[in-house]
């Protein structure tokens, strides 16, 4: 295949997202469900990329619901496509989101349902089989996955639905302009949760660079504000336009990440979206794996051709 050498690999990945238009055509009316209302900036970047995608292709979002406020019984017009947020929560590590997905697939058997790019991970095979039973009963279900391993797993279990390979929705944000020129050398952007590994712990003890994670990027006031919005959404917002408030507030939260990343020459990260954000800003970065191979599988599928990005290959898993 003839490649134009002047095309940036990030343009190629952004263009790949156009394949989604085969199932959500421009001008479609959709319900966007399971968008994130929490402080994980990776999910927020995915959401911003998703909203940019809808806007760029004139896809009309008629309603939005998160896991906090999706009503038990909701009448969705039959010509509207149900679009579920992408990310890394498909499987049995994050049950709230998986339960919502499965409920929607059971409750709306006649709608077209599209699950935006996900990584699949199950600890228990039996849970995967249970999901498959629900999915395979639906006759217009489209699942996008963001690495070849997830694609193999999905193709193996989901025989009655359409499975496609796609980059993460955050790629729609390319390019993101830095907010300043870098004054510091190295940012370690490391996970502090259930997906961290031993390699990361060894690097942490070496003591160079500044340390940050999504949880430490946001200060107490910002975390309080997020929790307040979560609480209000759970209760039902009453007169407040919570979605609009959250939309604006997450612009600020994502902007804060861009601002912090702008301050460093390079980033070393164990968060997939630390890597993707660095790539969106064209910043040199090194990616470490997470506990179940999500990062390395993503890199090997999509970002290995980006000159400024590298994968650290380790062998110890916890």
NUZA-36129 format. One record per residue: x, y, z of N, C-alpha, C, CB in turn. Coordinates in steps of 0.2 Angstrom, whole numbers, plus 5000, padded with zeros to 4 digits. Glycine has a CB too. Example, Ala and Ser with C-alpha at 12.3 -4.5 7.8 and 13.67 -1.06 7.14 Angstrom:
BEGIN
NODE    nu    nv    nw   cau   cav   caw    cu    cv    cw   cbu   cbv   cbw
NODE  5066  4972  5039  5062  4978  5039  5066  4984  5039  5057  4978  5045
NODE  5064  4989  5035  5068  4995  5036  5064  5000  5039  5070  4997  5029
This chain:
BEGIN
NODE    nu    nv    nw   cau   cav   caw    cu    cv    cw   cbu   cbv   cbw
NODE  5004  4994  5000  5000  5000  5000  5004  5006  5000  4995  5000  5006
NODE  5003  5011  4996  5007  5017  4995  5006  5022  5001  5006  5020  4988
NODE  5011  5023  5005  5009  5028  5010  5012  5035  5009  5012  5025  5017
NODE  5009  5040  5010  5012  5047  5009  5016  5048  5015  5006  5052  5009
NODE  5022  5049  5014  5027  5050  5020  5026  5056  5024  5034  5050  5017
NODE  5022  5061  5021  5021  5067  5025  5015  5066  5029  5020  5073  5020
NODE  5012  5061  5029  5006  5060  5034  5008  5058  5041  5001  5055  5031
NODE  5007  5061  5046  5008  5059  5052  5005  5053  5054  5007  5065  5058
NODE  5008  5048  5058  5004  5042  5060  4998  5044  5064  5009  5038  5064
NODE  4998  5050  5068  4992  5052  5072  4986  5054  5067  4994  5057  5076
NODE  4988  5056  5061  4982  5058  5056  4979  5051  5054  4985  5062  5050
NODE  4984  5046  5053  4981  5040  5050  4976  5037  5056  4987  5035  5049
NODE  4978  5037  5062  4974  5034  5067  4967  5038  5068  4977  5034  5074
NODE  4968  5045  5067  4961  5049  5067  4957  5047  5062  4963  5056  5067
NODE  4960  5046  5056  4956  5044  5050  4953  5037  5051  4960  5044  5044
NODE  4956  5033  5054  4953  5026  5055  4946  5026  5059  4958  5022  5060
NODE  4945  5032  5063  4939  5032  5067  4933  5033  5062  4940  5038  5072
NODE  4935  5035  5056  4929  5036  5051  4926  5030  5049  4932  5039  5045
NODE  4929  5024  5050  4926  5018  5049  4919  5017  5053  4930  5012  5051
NODE  4919  5020  5059  4913  5020  5063  4907  5023  5060  4914  5024  5070
NODE  4908  5027  5055  4902  5030  5051  4899  5025  5047  4905  5036  5047
NODE  4901  5019  5046  4898  5014  5043  4892  5012  5047  4902  5008  5041
NODE  4892  5012  5054  4887  5010  5058  4883  5016  5061  4889  5005  5063
NODE  4886  5022  5062  4883  5028  5064  4884  5033  5059  4886  5030  5071
NODE  4879  5033  5054  4880  5037  5048  4880  5045  5050  4876  5036  5042
NODE  4883  5049  5047  4883  5056  5048  4875  5058  5048  4887  5060  5043
NODE  4873  5063  5052  4866  5065  5052  4862  5060  5057  4864  5065  5046
NODE  4864  5055  5059  4860  5050  5063  4858  5054  5070  4864  5044  5065
NODE  4853  5051  5073  4851  5054  5080  4853  5048  5084  4843  5055  5080
NODE  4856  5050  5090  4859  5045  5094  4857  5046  5102  4866  5044  5094
NODE  4857  5041  5106  4858  5042  5113  4865  5040  5115  4852  5038  5117
NODE  4868  5044  5119  4875  5043  5121  4875  5041  5128  4880  5049  5120
NODE  4877  5035  5130  4876  5032  5136  4882  5029  5139  4871  5026  5136
NODE  4883  5030  5146  4888  5028  5150  4894  5032  5149  4890  5021  5148
NODE  4893  5039  5148  4899  5044  5148  4901  5044  5155  4896  5051  5145
NODE  4907  5046  5156  4910  5046  5162  4909  5052  5167  4918  5045  5162
NODE  4907  5051  5173  4906  5056  5178  4911  5054  5184  4899  5057  5180
NODE  4917  5055  5183  4922  5053  5188  4929  5057  5186  4923  5046  5189
NODE  4934  5056  5190  4940  5060  5190  4945  5056  5185  4943  5061  5196
NODE  4944  5051  5182  4949  5047  5178  4949  5051  5171  4947  5040  5177
NODE  4955  5055  5171  4956  5059  5165  4956  5055  5158  4962  5063  5166
NODE  4958  5049  5159  4958  5045  5153  4951  5044  5150  4961  5038  5154
NODE  4947  5043  5154  4940  5042  5152  4937  5049  5149  4935  5040  5157
NODE  4939  5055  5152  4937  5061  5150  4940  5063  5143  4940  5067  5155
NODE  4946  5061  5142  4949  5062  5135  4945  5058  5130  4956  5060  5135
NODE  4943  5052  5132  4939  5048  5127  4932  5051  5126  4938  5040  5130
NODE  4929  5054  5131  4923  5057  5131  4924  5063  5126  4920  5059  5138
NODE  4929  5067  5127  4930  5073  5123  4931  5071  5116  4936  5077  5126
NODE  4935  5066  5115  4936  5064  5108  4929  5061  5105  4941  5058  5108
NODE  4925  5058  5109  4919  5055  5106  4914  5061  5104  4915  5051  5112
NODE  4914  5066  5109  4909  5072  5107  4912  5076  5101  4909  5077  5114
NODE  4918  5076  5100  4921  5079  5095  4920  5076  5088  4929  5080  5095
NODE  4920  5069  5089  4918  5065  5083  4911  5066  5081  4919  5057  5085
NODE  4906  5066  5086  4899  5067  5085  4898  5074  5081  4895  5067  5091
NODE  4902  5079  5084  4901  5086  5081  4904  5086  5074  4904  5091  5086
NODE  4910  5083  5073  4913  5084  5066  4909  5080  5061  4920  5080  5067
NODE  4905  5075  5063  4901  5071  5058  4894  5072  5058  4903  5064  5058
NODE  4892  5078  5062  4885  5080  5062  4880  5074  5065  4882  5082  5055
NODE  4883  5071  5070  4879  5065  5073  4875  5069  5079  4884  5059  5075
NODE  4869  5068  5079  4865  5072  5084  4864  5068  5090  4858  5074  5080
NODE  4866  5071  5095  4865  5068  5102  4859  5070  5105  4872  5069  5107
NODE  4854  5066  5105  4847  5068  5108  4847  5068  5115  4842  5064  5104
NODE  4851  5063  5118  4851  5063  5126  4857  5060  5128  4845  5059  5128
NODE  4859  5061  5134  4866  5058  5137  4864  5056  5144  4871  5063  5137
NODE  4866  5050  5145  4866  5047  5152  4872  5044  5154  4860  5042  5152
NODE  4873  5044  5161  4879  5041  5164  4876  5035  5168  4883  5046  5168
NODE  4881  5031  5170  4879  5025  5174  4875  5028  5181  4885  5021  5177
NODE  4876  5034  5182  4873  5037  5188  4866  5039  5187  4877  5043  5191
NODE  4864  5041  5181  4857  5043  5181  4853  5040  5175  4857  5051  5179
NODE  4855  5034  5172  4851  5031  5167  4845  5028  5171  4856  5025  5164
NODE  4839  5030  5168  4833  5028  5172  4831  5020  5170  4827  5032  5169
NODE  4828  5017  5174  4826  5010  5174  4822  5009  5167  4822  5008  5180
NODE  4817  5013  5166  4813  5012  5160  4814  5018  5156  4806  5010  5162
NODE  4816  5018  5150  4817  5024  5146  4815  5022  5139  4824  5026  5146
NODE  4810  5026  5136  4808  5025  5130  4812  5029  5125  4800  5028  5129
NODE  4816  5025  5121  4820  5028  5116  4817  5027  5109  4827  5024  5116
NODE  4816  5032  5105  4813  5031  5098  4817  5026  5094  4813  5038  5094
NODE  4813  5022  5090  4816  5016  5087  4821  5018  5082  4810  5012  5084
NODE  4821  5024  5079  4826  5026  5074  4832  5029  5077  4823  5030  5069
NODE  4833  5029  5083  4839  5032  5087  4843  5026  5088  4837  5036  5093
NODE  4850  5028  5087  4855  5023  5088  4857  5024  5096  4861  5023  5083
NODE  4858  5018  5099  4861  5019  5106  4868  5018  5106  4857  5013  5111
NODE  4872  5023  5108  4879  5023  5107  4882  5022  5114  4882  5029  5103
NODE  4886  5017  5116  4889  5016  5122  4896  5018  5122  4888  5009  5125
NODE  4898  5022  5127  4905  5025  5128  4910  5020  5128  4906  5029  5135
NODE  4916  5021  5125  4922  5016  5125  4926  5017  5131  4926  5018  5119
NODE  4932  5013  5131  4937  5014  5136  4940  5007  5138  4933  5017  5142
NODE  4942  5006  5144  4945  5000  5147  4941  4997  5152  4952  5002  5149
NODE  4934  4997  5152  4930  4994  5157  4926  4989  5155  4926  5000  5161
NODE  4928  4985  5150  4923  4980  5147  4926  4973  5150  4924  4979  5139
NODE  4922  4970  5154  4924  4964  5158  4922  4964  5165  4932  4963  5157
NODE  4925  4960  5169  4923  4959  5176  4927  4963  5181  4923  4952  5178
NODE  4931  4968  5179  4935  4972  5184  4931  4978  5186  4942  4975  5181
NODE  4926  4980  5182  4922  4987  5183  4915  4985  5182  4925  4993  5179
NODE  4912  4981  5187  4905  4978  5186  4900  4983  5184  4903  4974  5191
NODE  4900  4989  5187  4894  4994  5186  4893  4996  5179  4896  5001  5190
NODE  4899  4997  5175  4898  4999  5168  4896  4993  5164  4905  5002  5166
NODE  4899  4987  5166  4897  4981  5162  4890  4979  5163  4901  4975  5164
NODE  4887  4980  5169  4880  4978  5170  4875  4983  5166  4878  4979  5178
NODE  4877  4989  5166  4873  4994  5162  4873  4992  5155  4876  5001  5163
NODE  4879  4991  5152  4879  4988  5145  4875  4982  5144  4887  4987  5143
NODE  4875  4978  5148  4871  4971  5147  4864  4973  5148  4873  4966  5152
NODE  4862  4977  5153  4855  4979  5154  4852  4982  5147  4854  4984  5160
NODE  4856  4987  5145  4854  4990  5139  4853  4985  5133  4859  4996  5137
NODE  4858  4981  5132  4857  4976  5127  4851  4971  5127  4864  4972  5126
NODE  4849  4970  5134  4843  4966  5135  4837  4970  5134  4844  4963  5142
NODE  4837  4976  5136  4831  4980  5136  4829  4983  5130  4832  4985  5141
NODE  4834  4983  5125  4833  4986  5119  4835  4982  5113  4836  4993  5118
NODE  4831  4976  5112  4833  4971  5107  4832  4973  5100  4829  4965  5108
NODE  4828  4979  5099  4827  4981  5092  4830  4987  5090  4819  4982  5091
NODE  4834  4990  5094  4838  4996  5092  4845  4994  5089  4839  5001  5098
NODE  4848  4998  5085  4855  4997  5084  4859  5000  5090  4857  5001  5077
NODE  4863  4995  5092  4867  4997  5098  4875  4997  5096  4866  4993  5104
NODE  4878  5002  5097  4885  5003  5095  4890  5004  5102  4887  5008  5090
NODE  4894  4999  5103  4899  5000  5109  4906  5003  5106  4900  4993  5113
NODE  4907  5009  5108  4913  5012  5105  4920  5008  5108  4914  5020  5107
NODE  4926  5010  5105  4932  5006  5106  4933  5004  5113  4937  5009  5103
NODE  4934  4998  5115  4935  4995  5122  4941  4990  5122  4928  4992  5125
NODE  4944  4990  5128  4948  4984  5129  4944  4979  5133  4955  4986  5133
NODE  4945  4973  5131  4941  4967  5135  4946  4964  5140  4938  4962  5130
NODE  4944  4963  5146  4948  4959  5151  4943  4956  5156  4953  4963  5154
NODE  4943  4949  5156  4940  4945  5161  4944  4941  5165  4934  4941  5158
NODE  4943  4941  5172  4947  4937  5176  4944  4930  5176  4947  4940  5184
NODE  4937  4930  5175  4933  4924  5175  4930  4922  5169  4928  4924  5181
NODE  4932  4917  5166  4930  4915  5159  4922  4914  5160  4933  4908  5157
NODE  4919  4912  5165  4912  4911  5166  4908  4917  5165  4911  4907  5173
NODE  4911  4923  5168  4908  4929  5167  4908  4931  5159  4912  4935  5171
NODE  4913  4930  5156  4914  4931  5149  4908  4927  5145  4921  4929  5146
NODE  4907  4921  5147  4902  4917  5144  4895  4920  5145  4903  4910  5146
NODE  4894  4922  5151  4888  4925  5153  4886  4931  5149  4888  4927  5161
NODE  4892  4936  5148  4891  4942  5144  4889  4939  5136  4897  4946  5144
NODE  4893  4934  5134  4892  4932  5127  4884  4930  5126  4896  4926  5126
NODE  4881  4926  5131  4874  4924  5130  4870  4930  5129  4872  4920  5136
NODE  4871  4935  5133  4867  4941  5132  4868  4945  5125  4868  4946  5138
NODE  4874  4946  5124  4876  4949  5117  4874  4945  5111  4884  4950  5117
NODE  4874  4939  5111  4873  4935  5105  4865  4935  5104  4876  4928  5106
NODE  4861  4937  5108  4854  4937  5107  4852  4943  5103  4850  4936  5114
NODE  4856  4948  5103  4854  4954  5100  4856  4954  5092  4858  4960  5103
NODE  4851  4957  5088  4853  4956  5081  4855  4962  5077  4846  4954  5078
NODE  4857  4968  5081  4860  4974  5078  4865  4977  5083  4854  4979  5076
NODE  4869  4973  5085  4874  4975  5090  4881  4975  5087  4874  4970  5096
NODE  4884  4981  5088  4891  4982  5085  4896  4984  5090  4891  4988  5079
NODE  4901  4980  5091  4906  4981  5096  4913  4983  5093  4907  4975  5100
NODE  4916  4989  5095  4922  4991  5093  4927  4989  5098  4923  4998  5091
NODE  4933  4986  5097  4938  4985  5102  4944  4988  5099  4939  4977  5103
NODE  4949  4989  5104  4955  4994  5102  4961  4990  5102  4955  4999  5107
NODE  4961  4983  5102  4968  4980  5101  4966  4973  5098  4972  4979  5108
NODE  4971  4970  5095  4970  4963  5092  4968  4958  5097  4976  4962  5088
NODE  4971  4958  5103  4970  4953  5108  4962  4953  5109  4974  4954  5114
NODE  4959  4959  5111  4952  4960  5112  4948  4958  5106  4951  4967  5114
NODE  4951  4959  5100  4947  4957  5094  4947  4949  5094  4951  4960  5088
NODE  4952  4946  5095  4952  4939  5095  4947  4936  5100  4959  4936  5096
NODE  4948  4939  5106  4943  4936  5112  4936  4937  5110  4945  4940  5118
NODE  4934  4943  5107  4927  4945  5106  4925  4941  5100  4927  4952  5104
NODE  4929  4940  5095  4927  4936  5089  4926  4929  5091  4932  4936  5083
NODE  4929  4926  5096  4929  4920  5098  4922  4918  5102  4935  4918  5102
NODE  4920  4923  5106  4914  4923  5110  4908  4925  5107  4915  4926  5116
NODE  4908  4931  5103  4902  4934  5101  4901  4932  5093  4903  4942  5102
NODE  4897  4927  5092  4896  4925  5085  4891  4928  5082  4895  4917  5086
NODE  4886  4931  5085  4880  4934  5082  4881  4942  5081  4874  4932  5086
NODE  4886  4945  5083  4886  4952  5083  4892  4954  5078  4887  4955  5090
NODE  4893  4960  5077  4898  4963  5073  4904  4965  5077  4896  4969  5068
NODE  4910  4963  5076  4916  4965  5080  4921  4968  5075  4919  4959  5084
NODE  4923  4974  5077  4928  4978  5073  4934  4980  5077  4924  4984  5070
NODE  4939  4982  5074  4945  4984  5077  4946  4992  5076  4952  4981  5075
NODE  4947  4996  5081  4947  5003  5080  4952  5006  5085  4940  5006  5080
NODE  4955  5012  5083  4959  5015  5089  4954  5018  5094  4963  5021  5086
NODE  4957  5021  5099  4953  5024  5104  4950  5031  5102  4957  5025  5111
NODE  4944  5033  5105  4940  5039  5102  4944  5045  5104  4934  5039  5106
NODE  4949  5045  5109  4953  5051  5110  4957  5053  5104  4958  5050  5116
NODE  4958  5049  5099  4962  5051  5093  4959  5056  5089  4963  5045  5089
NODE  4952  5057  5090  4948  5062  5087  4951  5069  5089  4941  5062  5088
NODE  4954  5070  5094  4957  5076  5097  4963  5079  5094  4957  5076  5104
NODE  4966  5074  5090  4973  5076  5086  4972  5082  5082  4976  5070  5083
NODE  4976  5087  5082  4982  5088  5087  4980  5093  5092  4988  5091  5083
NODE  4983  5091  5098  4982  5096  5104  4988  5100  5105  4980  5092  5111
NODE  4987  5107  5104  4993  5111  5105  4995  5112  5112  4991  5118  5102
NODE  5001  5112  5114  5004  5113  5120  5002  5120  5123  5012  5112  5121
NODE  5001  5121  5129  4999  5127  5132  5006  5132  5134  4995  5126  5138
NODE  5011  5128  5134  5018  5132  5135  5023  5128  5133  5018  5134  5143
NODE  5030  5131  5133  5035  5127  5131  5038  5124  5138  5041  5131  5128
NODE  5041  5118  5137  5043  5114  5143  5048  5117  5147  5045  5107  5141
NODE  5047  5117  5154  5053  5120  5158  5056  5114  5162  5050  5125  5163
NODE  5053  5108  5162  5056  5103  5166  5057  5097  5162  5051  5101  5172
NODE  5061  5092  5164  5063  5087  5160  5058  5081  5159  5070  5084  5163
NODE  5057  5078  5165  5053  5072  5165  5047  5071  5169  5058  5066  5166
NODE  5041  5069  5166  5035  5068  5171  5034  5061  5171  5029  5072  5168
NODE  5034  5058  5177  5032  5051  5178  5024  5051  5179  5035  5047  5184
NODE  5020  5049  5174  5013  5049  5175  5011  5041  5176  5009  5052  5169
NODE  5010  5040  5183  5010  5033  5185  5003  5031  5188  5015  5031  5189
NODE  5001  5025  5187  4994  5023  5190  4996  5022  5197  4992  5016  5186
NODE  4990  5023  5201  4991  5022  5208  4985  5017  5210  4990  5028  5212
NODE  4983  5013  5206  4977  5008  5207  4978  5001  5206  4971  5011  5203
NODE  4973  4997  5205  4973  4990  5204  4977  4987  5198  4967  4987  5204
NODE  4979  4992  5193  4982  4989  5187  4989  4991  5187  4979  4993  5181
NODE  4992  4993  5193  5000  4995  5192  5004  4988  5193  5001  5000  5198
NODE  5010  4989  5191  5015  4983  5190  5021  4984  5194  5016  4981  5183
NODE  5025  4978  5195  5032  4979  5198  5037  4983  5195  5034  4972  5199
NODE  5037  4983  5188  5042  4987  5184  5041  4995  5186  5041  4987  5177
NODE  5034  4996  5187  5033  5003  5189  5035  5005  5196  5025  5005  5188
NODE  5035  5000  5200  5037  5001  5207  5045  5002  5207  5035  4995  5212
NODE  5048  4998  5203  5055  4999  5203  5057  5006  5200  5059  4993  5198
NODE  5054  5008  5195  5055  5015  5193  5054  5020  5198  5051  5016  5186
NODE  5048  5019  5202  5046  5024  5207  5052  5025  5212  5040  5022  5210
NODE  5055  5019  5213  5061  5020  5219  5067  5023  5216  5062  5013  5221
NODE  5068  5024  5210  5074  5028  5207  5074  5035  5208  5074  5026  5199
NODE  5068  5038  5209  5068  5045  5212  5069  5051  5207  5072  5045  5217
NODE  5069  5050  5200  5070  5056  5196  5063  5058  5193  5075  5054  5190
NODE  5063  5064  5191  5057  5066  5188  5051  5068  5193  5054  5061  5184
NODE  5046  5071  5191  5040  5072  5195  5035  5067  5194  5037  5079  5194
NODE  5031  5065  5200  5026  5060  5199  5019  5063  5199  5027  5055  5205
NODE  5015  5060  5195  5008  5062  5195  5004  5056  5193  5007  5068  5190
NODE  4997  5057  5195  4992  5052  5192  4986  5056  5191  4991  5046  5196
NODE  4981  5054  5188  4974  5057  5188  4972  5060  5195  4969  5053  5184
NODE  4973  5055  5200  4971  5057  5206  4975  5063  5209  4971  5051  5211
NODE  4981  5063  5208  4985  5069  5211  4985  5075  5206  4992  5066  5212
NODE  4983  5074  5200  4983  5080  5195  4977  5085  5198  4981  5078  5188
NODE  4972  5082  5201  4966  5086  5203  4967  5087  5210  4960  5083  5201
NODE  4966  5094  5212  4967  5096  5219  4960  5094  5223  4969  5103  5220
NODE  4960  5096  5230  4955  5094  5234  4948  5098  5232  4956  5096  5241
NODE  4949  5104  5230  4943  5108  5228  4940  5104  5221  4945  5115  5226
NODE  4944  5103  5217  4942  5100  5211  4939  5093  5212  4948  5099  5206
NODE  4942  5089  5216  4939  5082  5218  4932  5083  5221  4944  5078  5223
NODE  4932  5088  5226  4925  5090  5229  4920  5092  5224  4926  5095  5234
NODE  4922  5096  5219  4917  5098  5214  4915  5092  5210  4920  5103  5209
NODE  4919  5087  5208  4917  5081  5205  4913  5077  5209  4924  5077  5203
NODE  4914  5076  5215  4910  5072  5220  4903  5075  5221  4913  5071  5227
NODE  4903  5082  5221  4896  5085  5221  4892  5084  5215  4898  5093  5222
NODE  4895  5084  5209  4891  5083  5203  4889  5076  5203  4896  5085  5197
NODE  4893  5071  5205  4891  5064  5206  4885  5063  5210  4897  5060  5208
NODE  4886  5066  5216  4880  5066  5221  4873  5069  5218  4882  5070  5227
NODE  4874  5074  5215  4868  5077  5212  4865  5073  5206  4869  5085  5209
NODE  4870  5070  5202  4867  5066  5197  4864  5060  5199  4873  5064  5192
NODE  4866  5057  5204  4863  5051  5207  4856  5053  5209  4867  5049  5213
NODE  4855  5059  5212  4849  5060  5215  4844  5062  5210  4849  5066  5220
NODE  4846  5064  5204  4842  5068  5199  4843  5075  5200  4834  5065  5200
NODE  4844  5079  5194  4847  5085  5195  4842  5091  5197  4850  5087  5189
NODE  4836  5089  5197  4831  5095  5198  4833  5100  5193  4832  5098  5205
NODE  4833  5107  5195  4833  5112  5190  4840  5113  5187  4831  5118  5193
NODE  4845  5110  5190  4852  5111  5187  4853  5108  5180  4857  5109  5192
NODE  4856  5111  5176  4858  5108  5169  4865  5104  5170  4859  5113  5163
NODE  4865  5099  5174  4871  5096  5176  4875  5093  5170  4869  5090  5180
NODE  4872  5091  5165  4876  5089  5159  4880  5094  5156  4872  5086  5154
NODE  4877  5100  5156  4881  5106  5153  4886  5108  5158  4876  5112  5152
NODE  4885  5108  5164  4890  5110  5169  4896  5105  5169  4887  5110  5176
NODE  4894  5099  5169  4899  5093  5168  4903  5094  5162  4896  5086  5169
NODE  4900  5096  5156  4903  5097  5150  4909  5102  5150  4898  5098  5144
NODE  4907  5108  5153  4911  5113  5154  4917  5112  5159  4907  5120  5157
NODE  4915  5108  5165  4920  5107  5170  4925  5102  5167  4916  5104  5176
NODE  4923  5097  5163  4928  5092  5161  4932  5096  5155  4924  5086  5158
NODE  4930  5101  5152  4934  5105  5147  4940  5107  5152  4931  5110  5144
NODE  4938  5110  5157  4943  5113  5162  4948  5107  5165  4940  5116  5168
NODE  4945  5102  5166  4949  5096  5169  4954  5093  5164  4945  5091  5172
NODE  4952  5092  5158  4956  5090  5153  4962  5095  5151  4952  5088  5146
NODE  4959  5102  5151  4964  5107  5150  4970  5107  5155  4960  5114  5150
NODE  4968  5106  5161  4973  5106  5166  4978  5100  5165  4969  5104  5173
NODE  4976  5094  5162  4981  5089  5161  4985  5091  5155  4977  5083  5159
NODE  4982  5095  5150  4986  5097  5144  4992  5102  5147  4982  5100  5139
NODE  4989  5107  5151  4994  5112  5154  5000  5108  5158  4990  5116  5159
NODE  4998  5103  5162  5004  5100  5166  5008  5096  5161  5001  5095  5171
NODE  5006  5093  5156  5010  5089  5152  5014  5094  5147  5006  5085  5147
NODE  5012  5100  5146  5015  5105  5142  5022  5107  5145  5011  5111  5141
NODE  5022  5106  5152  5028  5109  5156  5034  5104  5156  5026  5110  5163
NODE  5033  5098  5152  5039  5093  5153  5041  5092  5146  5036  5087  5156
NODE  5048  5090  5145  5050  5088  5139  5048  5081  5137  5058  5088  5139
NODE  5048  5077  5142  5045  5070  5140  5041  5067  5146  5051  5066  5138
NODE  5038  5062  5144  5033  5059  5149  5034  5051  5149  5026  5060  5147
NODE  5035  5048  5155  5035  5041  5156  5029  5039  5159  5042  5039  5159
NODE  5025  5034  5157  5018  5033  5159  5016  5026  5159  5013  5037  5156
NODE  5012  5024  5164  5009  5017  5164  5002  5018  5163  5011  5014  5171
NODE  4999  5024  5161  4992  5025  5160  4992  5026  5152  4990  5031  5163
NODE  4987  5022  5149  4986  5022  5142  4985  5029  5140  4981  5017  5140
NODE  4981  5033  5143  4979  5039  5141  4985  5045  5143  4973  5042  5144
NODE  4989  5043  5147  4995  5047  5148  4999  5046  5141  5000  5045  5154
NODE  5000  5040  5138  5003  5039  5132  4999  5043  5126  5004  5032  5131
NODE  4993  5041  5126  4989  5044  5121  4989  5052  5121  4981  5042  5121
NODE  4988  5055  5127  4988  5062  5127  4995  5065  5125  4987  5064  5135
NODE  5001  5061  5127  5007  5063  5125  5008  5063  5117  5013  5059  5128
NODE  5005  5058  5114  5005  5057  5107  5001  5063  5104  5002  5050  5105
NODE  4995  5064  5107  4991  5070  5104  4994  5076  5104  4984  5070  5108
NODE  4999  5077  5109  5003  5083  5109  5009  5083  5106  5004  5085  5117
NODE  5011  5077  5103  5017  5076  5099  5023  5076  5104  5018  5081  5093
NODE  5022  5074  5110  5027  5074  5115  5031  5068  5116  5024  5077  5122
NODE  5038  5067  5116  5041  5061  5117  5039  5058  5124  5049  5062  5118
NODE  5037  5051  5123  5034  5047  5129  5036  5040  5128  5027  5048  5129
NODE  5037  5037  5134  5038  5030  5135  5032  5027  5139  5045  5029  5139
NODE  5030  5021  5136  5024  5018  5139  5026  5012  5143  5019  5017  5134
NODE  5024  5011  5149  5025  5005  5153  5018  5001  5152  5027  5006  5160
NODE  5019  4994  5153  5012  4991  5153  5009  4991  5160  5014  4983  5152
NODE  5002  4990  5159  4998  4989  5165  4998  4982  5167  4991  4992  5165
NODE  4994  4980  5172  4994  4973  5175  4991  4968  5170  4990  4973  5181
NODE  4987  4970  5165  4984  4964  5161  4986  4965  5154  4977  4963  5162
NODE  4991  4969  5152  4993  4969  5145  4989  4974  5141  4992  4963  5142
NODE  4985  4978  5144  4981  4983  5140  4985  4988  5136  4976  4987  5145
NODE  4990  4991  5139  4995  4996  5136  4999  4993  5131  4999  4999  5141
NODE  5002  4987  5132  5006  4985  5127  5002  4982  5121  5011  4979  5129
NODE  4996  4979  5122  4992  4977  5116  4990  4983  5112  4986  4973  5119
NODE  4988  4989  5115  4986  4995  5112  4992  4998  5108  4984  5000  5117
NODE  4998  4998  5111  5004  5001  5107  5006  4996  5101  5010  5001  5112
NODE  5006  4990  5102  5007  4986  5097  5002  4986  5091  5008  4978  5099
NODE  4996  4987  5093  4991  4988  5087  4991  4994  5084  4984  4987  5091
NODE  4992  5000  5087  4991  5006  5084  4997  5011  5084  4986  5010  5088
NODE  5001  5012  5090  5005  5018  5091  5012  5016  5090  5004  5021  5098
NODE  5014  5010  5088  5021  5008  5088  5025  5012  5082  5022  5000  5087
NODE  5021  5014  5077  5024  5018  5072  5025  5025  5073  5020  5018  5066
NODE  5024  5028  5079  5025  5035  5081  5032  5035  5084  5020  5037  5086
NODE  5036  5040  5080  5043  5040  5082  5044  5042  5089  5046  5045  5077
NODE  5040  5047  5091  5042  5049  5098  5039  5045  5104  5039  5056  5099
NODE  5036  5039  5102  5033  5035  5107  5037  5028  5108  5026  5034  5106
NODE  5038  5026  5114  5042  5019  5114  5038  5015  5120  5049  5020  5116
NODE  5038  5009  5119  5036  5004  5124  5042  5001  5128  5031  4999  5121
NODE  5041  5001  5135  5046  4998  5139  5044  4991  5140  5047  5001  5146
NODE  5047  4986  5137  5045  4979  5138  5048  4976  5144  5047  4975  5131
NODE  5044  4974  5149  5046  4971  5155  5043  4964  5155  5044  4975  5161
NODE  5045  4960  5159  5043  4953  5159  5039  4951  5166  5048  4948  5158
NODE  5040  4955  5171  5037  4953  5177  5030  4956  5178  5041  4955  5183
NODE  5025  4952  5179  5018  4954  5180  5017  4953  5188  5013  4950  5176
NODE  5012  4957  5191  5010  4955  5198  5004  4951  5198  5010  4961  5202
